[in-house]
């Protein structure tokens, strides 16, 4: 009996450690959202040419309970709610099969949202630096921080909020075009044709084989300016001869600030970590915290720091402590009442 008791105790402790503890119960419906971005398209055109064709393709999905949509400037969102009991991945597969059959104008691509729930926002952070520009911080966010955090098992996605979208901009001088007898179409064609890497064959030299490659991808403004658009009397006409090259960004509709830190760091860039549905948030949060520590101490350049301002770990621990204290107080109160009414301290244990 003692050995059996010990085995049960070990098994109970293991089960308790594997238990998924969450502050918010996930009671959301099985939902899939189809998101399609078409920059520059008005809401009416988005509704007519994007949303309605997608709705017609998605109508009649097995297990679908309700479908609703919203069309705004450059964005179409279709939300599909399935009946209770439908498995998440099964429903997403049915949706994806229908989307593969739809051909949309403007090269638009309909995509499914990450598999998460309305309570899936478990971690938020901002990037702080007094030594780096907003463009540099945005590049770090998109190419270093987000991919690193997404490697954590159980993370559905990391959404970016704030920052800028870098562009290579060419301000063409019309007088230069006329001077060198170059049309705007030739400039566009030259840029498109000179911004790609191509593969060749293998060049054999004795026992060795060399892979032939053509490197033509643009990596900087200097590379962009060295593109040859045309030639006149054997003299090449470079893109830099036709205008001004500079870094720019898409038109911004606002800035992201964080309390009084905005005055100290100008403006911030935020990251929102989404939990994969049905995952253990405690384990995922531990992995995220470890990834953020590695970024701050080993990977990010000096002067750049990730500041966490929302971590559900504290809420989960507070909830667990509250529930544990309430249960212990309740059990203690019941035992005391039984002892008083039975008149024996052995009574409640028999």
Secondary structure as UniProt FT lines:
FT   HELIX           2..18
FT   STRAND          31..37
FT   TURN            39..40
FT   HELIX           43..46
FT   HELIX           47..51
FT   HELIX           52..58
FT   TURN            59..60
FT   TURN            62..63
FT   STRAND          64..72
FT   TURN            73..74
FT   STRAND          75..82
FT   TURN            84..85
FT   HELIX           88..100
FT   HELIX           105..107
FT   STRAND          110..112
FT   TURN            118..119
FT   STRAND          121..128
FT   HELIX           134..140
FT   HELIX           141..145
FT   HELIX           146..150
FT   TURN            153..154
FT   STRAND          155..162
FT   STRAND          166..172
FT   HELIX           174..180
FT   HELIX           184..193
FT   STRAND          198..205
FT   TURN            206..207
FT   STRAND          208..214
FT   HELIX           221..225
FT   STRAND          228..232
FT   TURN            233..234
FT   STRAND          235..238
FT   HELIX           239..241
FT   STRAND          243..249
FT   TURN            259..260
FT   HELIX           261..265
FT   STRAND          269..275
FT   TURN            277..278
FT   HELIX           281..294
FT   HELIX           295..299
FT   TURN            302..303
FT   STRAND          305..311
FT   HELIX           312..342
FT   TURN            345..346
FT   HELIX           347..349
//
